[in-house]
Amino acid sequence: MRVPNAGQDLIERRIVREGKAIAETMLADFADPSGLQLSGLWRQLRTLGARFSALLRGAPIRS
């Protein structure tokens, strides 16, 4: 992995390179939990909004 020289010493660039390699290894099999996807969040907000508007209208709230 290439680390550009931004004025650091060789040892500092090596530390950055090793840190990037460790991070890449740790995140290799990472997948976002399904509950944090935008589509799931949007669906939850829409349901909450529908329940709140029904509450304001005085309509019975379905679960």
mmCIF file of the N, C-alpha and C atoms, coordinates in Angstrom:
data_MODEL
# 
_entry.id   MODEL 
# 
loop_
_atom_site.group_PDB 
_atom_site.id 
_atom_site.type_symbol 
_atom_site.label_atom_id 
_atom_site.label_alt_id 
_atom_site.label_comp_id 
_atom_site.label_asym_id 
_atom_site.label_entity_id 
_atom_site.label_seq_id 
_atom_site.pdbx_PDB_ins_code 
_atom_site.Cartn_x 
_atom_site.Cartn_y 
_atom_site.Cartn_z 
_atom_site.occupancy 
_atom_site.B_iso_or_equiv 
_atom_site.pdbx_formal_charge 
_atom_site.auth_seq_id 
_atom_site.auth_comp_id 
_atom_site.auth_asym_id 
_atom_site.auth_atom_id 
_atom_site.pdbx_PDB_model_num 
ATOM 1   N N  . MET A 1 1  ? 0.852   -1.166 0.000  1.00 0.00 ? 1  MET A N  1 
ATOM 2   C CA . MET A 1 1  ? 0.000   0.000  0.000  1.00 0.00 ? 1  MET A CA 1 
ATOM 3   C C  . MET A 1 1  ? 0.901   1.234  0.000  1.00 0.00 ? 1  MET A C  1 
ATOM 4   N N  . ARG A 1 2  ? 0.649   2.115  -0.947 1.00 0.00 ? 2  ARG A N  1 
ATOM 5   C CA . ARG A 1 2  ? 1.478   3.310  -1.082 1.00 0.00 ? 2  ARG A CA 1 
ATOM 6   C C  . ARG A 1 2  ? 0.943   4.420  -0.187 1.00 0.00 ? 2  ARG A C  1 
ATOM 7   N N  . VAL A 1 3  ? 1.820   5.050  0.560  1.00 0.00 ? 3  VAL A N  1 
ATOM 8   C CA . VAL A 1 3  ? 1.468   6.190  1.402  1.00 0.00 ? 3  VAL A CA 1 
ATOM 9   C C  . VAL A 1 3  ? 2.233   7.397  0.886  1.00 0.00 ? 3  VAL A C  1 
ATOM 10  N N  . PRO A 1 4  ? 1.529   8.445  0.450  1.00 0.00 ? 4  PRO A N  1 
ATOM 11  C CA . PRO A 1 4  ? 2.229   9.612  -0.085 1.00 0.00 ? 4  PRO A CA 1 
ATOM 12  C C  . PRO A 1 4  ? 3.057   10.320 0.990  1.00 0.00 ? 4  PRO A C  1 
ATOM 13  N N  . ASN A 1 5  ? 4.129   10.926 0.550  1.00 0.00 ? 5  ASN A N  1 
ATOM 14  C CA . ASN A 1 5  ? 5.019   11.649 1.448  1.00 0.00 ? 5  ASN A CA 1 
ATOM 15  C C  . ASN A 1 5  ? 4.469   13.058 1.636  1.00 0.00 ? 5  ASN A C  1 
ATOM 16  N N  . ALA A 1 6  ? 4.000   13.347 2.837  1.00 0.00 ? 6  ALA A N  1 
ATOM 17  C CA . ALA A 1 6  ? 3.497   14.690 3.158  1.00 0.00 ? 6  ALA A CA 1 
ATOM 18  C C  . ALA A 1 6  ? 4.418   15.355 4.166  1.00 0.00 ? 6  ALA A C  1 
ATOM 19  N N  . GLY A 1 7  ? 5.686   15.039 4.077  1.00 0.00 ? 7  GLY A N  1 
ATOM 20  C CA . GLY A 1 7  ? 6.669   15.640 4.962  1.00 0.00 ? 7  GLY A CA 1 
ATOM 21  C C  . GLY A 1 7  ? 7.000   14.793 6.180  1.00 0.00 ? 7  GLY A C  1 
ATOM 22  N N  . GLN A 1 8  ? 6.419   13.590 6.283  1.00 0.00 ? 8  GLN A N  1 
ATOM 23  C CA . GLN A 1 8  ? 6.712   12.741 7.431  1.00 0.00 ? 8  GLN A CA 1 
ATOM 24  C C  . GLN A 1 8  ? 8.011   11.967 7.191  1.00 0.00 ? 8  GLN A C  1 
ATOM 25  N N  . ASP A 1 9  ? 8.584   11.540 8.294  1.00 0.00 ? 9  ASP A N  1 
ATOM 26  C CA . ASP A 1 9  ? 9.760   10.685 8.224  1.00 0.00 ? 9  ASP A CA 1 
ATOM 27  C C  . ASP A 1 9  ? 9.346   9.303  7.730  1.00 0.00 ? 9  ASP A C  1 
ATOM 28  N N  . LEU A 1 10 ? 10.333  8.519  7.366  1.00 0.00 ? 10 LEU A N  1 
ATOM 29  C CA . LEU A 1 10 ? 10.085  7.165  6.885  1.00 0.00 ? 10 LEU A CA 1 
ATOM 30  C C  . LEU A 1 10 ? 9.334   6.329  7.920  1.00 0.00 ? 10 LEU A C  1 
ATOM 31  N N  . ILE A 1 11 ? 9.712   6.437  9.187  1.00 0.00 ? 11 ILE A N  1 
ATOM 32  C CA . ILE A 1 11 ? 9.060   5.643  10.229 1.00 0.00 ? 11 ILE A CA 1 
ATOM 33  C C  . ILE A 1 11 ? 7.590   6.044  10.391 1.00 0.00 ? 11 ILE A C  1 
ATOM 34  N N  . GLU A 1 12 ? 7.298   7.340  10.255 1.00 0.00 ? 12 GLU A N  1 
ATOM 35  C CA . GLU A 1 12 ? 5.907   7.783  10.368 1.00 0.00 ? 12 GLU A CA 1 
ATOM 36  C C  . GLU A 1 12 ? 5.077   7.282  9.197  1.00 0.00 ? 12 GLU A C  1 
ATOM 37  N N  . ARG A 1 13 ? 5.655   7.291  7.994  1.00 0.00 ? 13 ARG A N  1 
ATOM 38  C CA . ARG A 1 13 ? 4.936   6.755  6.838  1.00 0.00 ? 13 ARG A CA 1 
ATOM 39  C C  . ARG A 1 13 ? 4.702   5.260  6.987  1.00 0.00 ? 13 ARG A C  1 
ATOM 40  N N  . ARG A 1 14 ? 5.660   4.559  7.575  1.00 0.00 ? 14 ARG A N  1 
ATOM 41  C CA . ARG A 1 14 ? 5.510   3.123  7.794  1.00 0.00 ? 14 ARG A CA 1 
ATOM 42  C C  . ARG A 1 14 ? 4.382   2.851  8.794  1.00 0.00 ? 14 ARG A C  1 
ATOM 43  N N  . ILE A 1 15 ? 4.284   3.666  9.846  1.00 0.00 ? 15 ILE A N  1 
ATOM 44  C CA . ILE A 1 15 ? 3.205   3.518  10.831 1.00 0.00 ? 15 ILE A CA 1 
ATOM 45  C C  . ILE A 1 15 ? 1.854   3.726  10.157 1.00 0.00 ? 15 ILE A C  1 
ATOM 46  N N  . VAL A 1 16 ? 1.751   4.749  9.312  1.00 0.00 ? 16 VAL A N  1 
ATOM 47  C CA . VAL A 1 16 ? 0.496   5.007  8.600  1.00 0.00 ? 16 VAL A CA 1 
ATOM 48  C C  . VAL A 1 16 ? 0.162   3.835  7.684  1.00 0.00 ? 16 VAL A C  1 
ATOM 49  N N  . ARG A 1 17 ? 1.135   3.335  6.957  1.00 0.00 ? 17 ARG A N  1 
ATOM 50  C CA . ARG A 1 17 ? 0.931   2.215  6.044  1.00 0.00 ? 17 ARG A CA 1 
ATOM 51  C C  . ARG A 1 17 ? 0.436   0.986  6.798  1.00 0.00 ? 17 ARG A C  1 
ATOM 52  N N  . GLU A 1 18 ? 1.062   0.689  7.943  1.00 0.00 ? 18 GLU A N  1 
ATOM 53  C CA . GLU A 1 18 ? 0.639   -0.471 8.732  1.00 0.00 ? 18 GLU A CA 1 
ATOM 54  C C  . GLU A 1 18 ? -0.760  -0.268 9.299  1.00 0.00 ? 18 GLU A C  1 
ATOM 55  N N  . GLY A 1 19 ? -1.078  0.963  9.714  1.00 0.00 ? 19 GLY A N  1 
ATOM 56  C CA . GLY A 1 19 ? -2.419  1.251  10.225 1.00 0.00 ? 19 GLY A CA 1 
ATOM 57  C C  . GLY A 1 19 ? -3.482  1.070  9.159  1.00 0.00 ? 19 GLY A C  1 
ATOM 58  N N  . LYS A 1 20 ? -3.173  1.515  7.936  1.00 0.00 ? 20 LYS A N  1 
ATOM 59  C CA . LYS A 1 20 ? -4.118  1.332  6.835  1.00 0.00 ? 20 LYS A CA 1 
ATOM 60  C C  . LYS A 1 20 ? -4.308  -0.145 6.524  1.00 0.00 ? 20 LYS A C  1 
ATOM 61  N N  . ALA A 1 21 ? -3.240  -0.915 6.580  1.00 0.00 ? 21 ALA A N  1 
ATOM 62  C CA . ALA A 1 21 ? -3.340  -2.348 6.319  1.00 0.00 ? 21 ALA A CA 1 
ATOM 63  C C  . ALA A 1 21 ? -4.187  -3.038 7.381  1.00 0.00 ? 21 ALA A C  1 
ATOM 64  N N  . ILE A 1 22 ? -4.018  -2.646 8.637  1.00 0.00 ? 22 ILE A N  1 
ATOM 65  C CA . ILE A 1 22 ? -4.815  -3.230 9.724  1.00 0.00 ? 22 ILE A CA 1 
ATOM 66  C C  . ILE A 1 22 ? -6.285  -2.874 9.547  1.00 0.00 ? 22 ILE A C  1 
ATOM 67  N N  . ALA A 1 23 ? -6.567  -1.614 9.224  1.00 0.00 ? 23 ALA A N  1 
ATOM 68  C CA . ALA A 1 23 ? -7.954  -1.181 9.024  1.00 0.00 ? 23 ALA A CA 1 
ATOM 69  C C  . ALA A 1 23 ? -8.590  -1.913 7.846  1.00 0.00 ? 23 ALA A C  1 
ATOM 70  N N  . GLU A 1 24 ? -7.838  -2.087 6.780  1.00 0.00 ? 24 GLU A N  1 
ATOM 71  C CA . GLU A 1 24 ? -8.357  -2.792 5.607  1.00 0.00 ? 24 GLU A CA 1 
ATOM 72  C C  . GLU A 1 24 ? -8.690  -4.238 5.949  1.00 0.00 ? 24 GLU A C  1 
ATOM 73  N N  . THR A 1 25 ? -7.844  -4.887 6.743  1.00 0.00 ? 25 THR A N  1 
ATOM 74  C CA . THR A 1 25 ? -8.091  -6.261 7.161  1.00 0.00 ? 25 THR A CA 1 
ATOM 75  C C  . THR A 1 25 ? -9.318  -6.355 8.056  1.00 0.00 ? 25 THR A C  1 
ATOM 76  N N  . MET A 1 26 ? -9.459  -5.399 8.985  1.00 0.00 ? 26 MET A N  1 
ATOM 77  C CA . MET A 1 26 ? -10.591 -5.419 9.915  1.00 0.00 ? 26 MET A CA 1 
ATOM 78  C C  . MET A 1 26 ? -11.915 -5.180 9.193  1.00 0.00 ? 26 MET A C  1 
ATOM 79  N N  . LEU A 1 27 ? -11.905 -4.352 8.152  1.00 0.00 ? 27 LEU A N  1 
ATOM 80  C CA . LEU A 1 27 ? -13.142 -4.005 7.463  1.00 0.00 ? 27 LEU A CA 1 
ATOM 81  C C  . LEU A 1 27 ? -13.426 -4.883 6.242  1.00 0.00 ? 27 LEU A C  1 
ATOM 82  N N  . ALA A 1 28 ? -12.611 -5.900 6.004  1.00 0.00 ? 28 ALA A N  1 
ATOM 83  C CA . ALA A 1 28 ? -12.762 -6.723 4.804  1.00 0.00 ? 28 ALA A CA 1 
ATOM 84  C C  . ALA A 1 28 ? -14.120 -7.417 4.755  1.00 0.00 ? 28 ALA A C  1 
ATOM 85  N N  . ASP A 1 29 ? -14.606 -7.949 5.864  1.00 0.00 ? 29 ASP A N  1 
ATOM 86  C CA . ASP A 1 29 ? -15.869 -8.684 5.877  1.00 0.00 ? 29 ASP A CA 1 
ATOM 87  C C  . ASP A 1 29 ? -16.997 -7.896 6.531  1.00 0.00 ? 29 ASP A C  1 
ATOM 88  N N  . PHE A 1 30 ? -16.845 -6.585 6.652  1.00 0.00 ? 30 PHE A N  1 
ATOM 89  C CA . PHE A 1 30 ? -17.843 -5.778 7.332  1.00 0.00 ? 30 PHE A CA 1 
ATOM 90  C C  . PHE A 1 30 ? -19.060 -5.562 6.444  1.00 0.00 ? 30 PHE A C  1 
ATOM 91  N N  . ALA A 1 31 ? -20.247 -5.674 7.041  1.00 0.00 ? 31 ALA A N  1 
ATOM 92  C CA . ALA A 1 31 ? -21.507 -5.376 6.352  1.00 0.00 ? 31 ALA A CA 1 
ATOM 93  C C  . ALA A 1 31 ? -22.380 -4.607 7.330  1.00 0.00 ? 31 ALA A C  1 
ATOM 94  N N  . ASP A 1 32 ? -23.032 -3.557 6.840  1.00 0.00 ? 32 ASP A N  1 
ATOM 95  C CA . ASP A 1 32 ? -23.909 -2.762 7.694  1.00 0.00 ? 32 ASP A CA 1 
ATOM 96  C C  . ASP A 1 32 ? -25.073 -3.617 8.183  1.00 0.00 ? 32 ASP A C  1 
ATOM 97  N N  . PRO A 1 33 ? -25.459 -3.481 9.449  1.00 0.00 ? 33 PRO A N  1 
ATOM 98  C CA . PRO A 1 33 ? -26.648 -4.176 9.931  1.00 0.00 ? 33 PRO A CA 1 
ATOM 99  C C  . PRO A 1 33 ? -27.878 -3.688 9.166  1.00 0.00 ? 33 PRO A C  1 
ATOM 100 N N  . SER A 1 34 ? -28.816 -4.580 8.896  1.00 0.00 ? 34 SER A N  1 
ATOM 101 C CA . SER A 1 34 ? -29.969 -4.221 8.071  1.00 0.00 ? 34 SER A CA 1 
ATOM 102 C C  . SER A 1 34 ? -30.827 -3.144 8.720  1.00 0.00 ? 34 SER A C  1 
ATOM 103 N N  . GLY A 1 35 ? -30.815 -3.013 10.024 1.00 0.00 ? 35 GLY A N  1 
ATOM 104 C CA . GLY A 1 35 ? -31.621 -2.005 10.694 1.00 0.00 ? 35 GLY A CA 1 
ATOM 105 C C  . GLY A 1 35 ? -31.125 -0.584 10.452 1.00 0.00 ? 35 GLY A C  1 
ATOM 106 N N  . LEU A 1 36 ? -29.903 -0.424 9.988  1.00 0.00 ? 36 LEU A N  1 
ATOM 107 C CA . LEU A 1 36 ? -29.352 0.903  9.790  1.00 0.00 ? 36 LEU A CA 1 
ATOM 108 C C  . LEU A 1 36 ? -29.399 1.360  8.335  1.00 0.00 ? 36 LEU A C  1 
ATOM 109 N N  . GLN A 1 37 ? -29.988 0.563  7.462  1.00 0.00 ? 37 GLN A N  1 
ATOM 110 C CA . GLN A 1 37 ? -30.088 0.967  6.069  1.00 0.00 ? 37 GLN A CA 1 
ATOM 111 C C  . GLN A 1 37 ? -31.117 2.069  5.926  1.00 0.00 ? 37 GLN A C  1 
ATOM 112 N N  . LEU A 1 38 ? -30.932 2.927  4.948  1.00 0.00 ? 38 LEU A N  1 
ATOM 113 C CA . LEU A 1 38 ? -31.819 4.065  4.761  1.00 0.00 ? 38 LEU A CA 1 
ATOM 114 C C  . LEU A 1 38 ? -33.242 3.637  4.438  1.00 0.00 ? 38 LEU A C  1 
ATOM 115 N N  . SER A 1 39 ? -33.417 2.564  3.690  1.00 0.00 ? 39 SER A N  1 
ATOM 116 C CA . SER A 1 39 ? -34.768 2.138  3.342  1.00 0.00 ? 39 SER A CA 1 
ATOM 117 C C  . SER A 1 39 ? -35.536 1.720  4.589  1.00 0.00 ? 39 SER A C  1 
ATOM 118 N N  . GLY A 1 40 ? -34.883 1.011  5.500  1.00 0.00 ? 40 GLY A N  1 
ATOM 119 C CA . GLY A 1 40 ? -35.532 0.614  6.746  1.00 0.00 ? 40 GLY A CA 1 
ATOM 120 C C  . GLY A 1 40 ? -35.839 1.811  7.626  1.00 0.00 ? 40 GLY A C  1 
ATOM 121 N N  . LEU A 1 41 ? -34.930 2.770  7.672  1.00 0.00 ? 41 LEU A N  1 
ATOM 122 C CA . LEU A 1 41 ? -35.137 3.977  8.461  1.00 0.00 ? 41 LEU A CA 1 
ATOM 123 C C  . LEU A 1 41 ? -36.286 4.797  7.876  1.00 0.00 ? 41 LEU A C  1 
ATOM 124 N N  . TRP A 1 42 ? -36.327 4.908  6.552  1.00 0.00 ? 42 TRP A N  1 
ATOM 125 C CA . TRP A 1 42 ? -37.389 5.665  5.900  1.00 0.00 ? 42 TRP A CA 1 
ATOM 126 C C  . TRP A 1 42 ? -38.749 5.031  6.187  1.00 0.00 ? 42 TRP A C  1 
ATOM 127 N N  . ARG A 1 43 ? -38.826 3.700  6.130  1.00 0.00 ? 43 ARG A N  1 
ATOM 128 C CA . ARG A 1 43 ? -40.079 2.986  6.393  1.00 0.00 ? 43 ARG A CA 1 
ATOM 129 C C  . ARG A 1 43 ? -40.537 3.223  7.839  1.00 0.00 ? 43 ARG A C  1 
ATOM 130 N N  . GLN A 1 44 ? -39.614 3.214  8.778  1.00 0.00 ? 44 GLN A N  1 
ATOM 131 C CA . GLN A 1 44 ? -39.956 3.450  10.175 1.00 0.00 ? 44 GLN A CA 1 
ATOM 132 C C  . GLN A 1 44 ? -40.447 4.874  10.397 1.00 0.00 ? 44 GLN A C  1 
ATOM 133 N N  . LEU A 1 45 ? -39.785 5.841  9.759  1.00 0.00 ? 45 LEU A N  1 
ATOM 134 C CA . LEU A 1 45 ? -40.214 7.238  9.896  1.00 0.00 ? 45 LEU A CA 1 
ATOM 135 C C  . LEU A 1 45 ? -41.586 7.460  9.264  1.00 0.00 ? 45 LEU A C  1 
ATOM 136 N N  . ARG A 1 46 ? -41.841 6.824  8.136  1.00 0.00 ? 46 ARG A N  1 
ATOM 137 C CA . ARG A 1 46 ? -43.132 6.970  7.472  1.00 0.00 ? 46 ARG A CA 1 
ATOM 138 C C  . ARG A 1 46 ? -44.247 6.387  8.337  1.00 0.00 ? 46 ARG A C  1 
ATOM 139 N N  . THR A 1 47 ? -44.000 5.230  8.948  1.00 0.00 ? 47 THR A N  1 
ATOM 140 C CA . THR A 1 47 ? -44.990 4.609  9.830  1.00 0.00 ? 47 THR A CA 1 
ATOM 141 C C  . THR A 1 47 ? -45.240 5.485  11.055 1.00 0.00 ? 47 THR A C  1 
ATOM 142 N N  . LEU A 1 48 ? -44.172 6.017  11.620 1.00 0.00 ? 48 LEU A N  1 
ATOM 143 C CA . LEU A 1 48 ? -44.307 6.896  12.776 1.00 0.00 ? 48 LEU A CA 1 
ATOM 144 C C  . LEU A 1 48 ? -45.099 8.153  12.413 1.00 0.00 ? 48 LEU A C  1 
ATOM 145 N N  . GLY A 1 49 ? -44.821 8.709  11.229 1.00 0.00 ? 49 GLY A N  1 
ATOM 146 C CA . GLY A 1 49 ? -45.546 9.885  10.772 1.00 0.00 ? 49 GLY A CA 1 
ATOM 147 C C  . GLY A 1 49 ? -47.025 9.599  10.564 1.00 0.00 ? 49 GLY A C  1 
ATOM 148 N N  . ALA A 1 50 ? -47.349 8.433  10.019 1.00 0.00 ? 50 ALA A N  1 
ATOM 149 C CA . ALA A 1 50 ? -48.750 8.051  9.805  1.00 0.00 ? 50 ALA A CA 1 
ATOM 150 C C  . ALA A 1 50 ? -49.465 7.883  11.140 1.00 0.00 ? 50 ALA A C  1 
ATOM 151 N N  . ARG A 1 51 ? -48.800 7.294  12.097 1.00 0.00 ? 51 ARG A N  1 
ATOM 152 C CA . ARG A 1 51 ? -49.424 7.118  13.419 1.00 0.00 ? 51 ARG A CA 1 
ATOM 153 C C  . ARG A 1 51 ? -49.637 8.465  14.104 1.00 0.00 ? 51 ARG A C  1 
ATOM 154 N N  . PHE A 1 52 ? -48.682 9.358  13.975 1.00 0.00 ? 52 PHE A N  1 
ATOM 155 C CA . PHE A 1 52 ? -48.798 10.669 14.602 1.00 0.00 ? 52 PHE A CA 1 
ATOM 156 C C  . PHE A 1 52 ? -49.930 11.472 13.971 1.00 0.00 ? 52 PHE A C  1 
ATOM 157 N N  . SER A 1 53 ? -50.042 11.422 12.643 1.00 0.00 ? 53 SER A N  1 
ATOM 158 C CA . SER A 1 53 ? -51.125 12.162 11.990 1.00 0.00 ? 53 SER A CA 1 
ATOM 159 C C  . SER A 1 53 ? -52.477 11.552 12.347 1.00 0.00 ? 53 SER A C  1 
ATOM 160 N N  . ALA A 1 54 ? -52.547 10.230 12.498 1.00 0.00 ? 54 ALA A N  1 
ATOM 161 C CA . ALA A 1 54 ? -53.795 9.591  12.916 1.00 0.00 ? 54 ALA A CA 1 
ATOM 162 C C  . ALA A 1 54 ? -54.141 10.006 14.336 1.00 0.00 ? 54 ALA A C  1 
ATOM 163 N N  . LEU A 1 55 ? -53.160 10.132 15.177 1.00 0.00 ? 55 LEU A N  1 
ATOM 164 C CA . LEU A 1 55 ? -53.396 10.568 16.545 1.00 0.00 ? 55 LEU A CA 1 
ATOM 165 C C  . LEU A 1 55 ? -53.949 11.997 16.584 1.00 0.00 ? 55 LEU A C  1 
ATOM 166 N N  . LEU A 1 56 ? -53.390 12.858 15.726 1.00 0.00 ? 56 LEU A N  1 
ATOM 167 C CA . LEU A 1 56 ? -53.868 14.239 15.665 1.00 0.00 ? 56 LEU A CA 1 
ATOM 168 C C  . LEU A 1 56 ? -55.302 14.324 15.124 1.00 0.00 ? 56 LEU A C  1 
ATOM 169 N N  . ARG A 1 57 ? -55.646 13.437 14.222 1.00 0.00 ? 57 ARG A N  1 
ATOM 170 C CA . ARG A 1 57 ? -57.014 13.425 13.661 1.00 0.00 ? 57 ARG A CA 1 
ATOM 171 C C  . ARG A 1 57 ? -58.009 12.773 14.623 1.00 0.00 ? 57 ARG A C  1 
ATOM 172 N N  . GLY A 1 58 ? -57.530 12.073 15.616 1.00 0.00 ? 58 GLY A N  1 
ATOM 173 C CA . GLY A 1 58 ? -58.396 11.371 16.563 1.00 0.00 ? 58 GLY A CA 1 
ATOM 174 C C  . GLY A 1 58 ? -58.819 9.994  16.069 1.00 0.00 ? 58 GLY A C  1 
ATOM 175 N N  . ALA A 1 59 ? -58.159 9.511  15.024 1.00 0.00 ? 59 ALA A N  1 
ATOM 176 C CA . ALA A 1 59 ? -58.488 8.192  14.490 1.00 0.00 ? 59 ALA A CA 1 
ATOM 177 C C  . ALA A 1 59 ? -57.847 7.119  15.356 1.00 0.00 ? 59 ALA A C  1 
ATOM 178 N N  . PRO A 1 60 ? -58.440 5.932  15.396 1.00 0.00 ? 60 PRO A N  1 
ATOM 179 C CA . PRO A 1 60 ? -57.824 4.848  16.159 1.00 0.00 ? 60 PRO A CA 1 
ATOM 180 C C  . PRO A 1 60 ? -56.499 4.419  15.509 1.00 0.00 ? 60 PRO A C  1 
ATOM 181 N N  . ILE A 1 61 ? -55.551 4.096  16.321 1.00 0.00 ? 61 ILE A N  1 
ATOM 182 C CA . ILE A 1 61 ? -54.211 3.742  15.830 1.00 0.00 ? 61 ILE A CA 1 
ATOM 183 C C  . ILE A 1 61 ? -54.129 2.239  15.728 1.00 0.00 ? 61 ILE A C  1 
ATOM 184 N N  . ARG A 1 62 ? -53.772 1.776  14.506 1.00 0.00 ? 62 ARG A N  1 
ATOM 185 C CA . ARG A 1 62 ? -53.563 0.339  14.296 1.00 0.00 ? 62 ARG A CA 1 
ATOM 186 C C  . ARG A 1 62 ? -52.128 -0.012 14.614 1.00 0.00 ? 62 ARG A C  1 
ATOM 187 N N  . SER A 1 63 ? -51.927 -1.205 15.144 1.00 0.00 ? 63 SER A N  1 
ATOM 188 C CA . SER A 1 63 ? -50.541 -1.604 15.459 1.00 0.00 ? 63 SER A CA 1 
ATOM 189 C C  . SER A 1 63 ? -49.940 -2.434 14.378 1.00 0.00 ? 63 SER A C  1 
# 
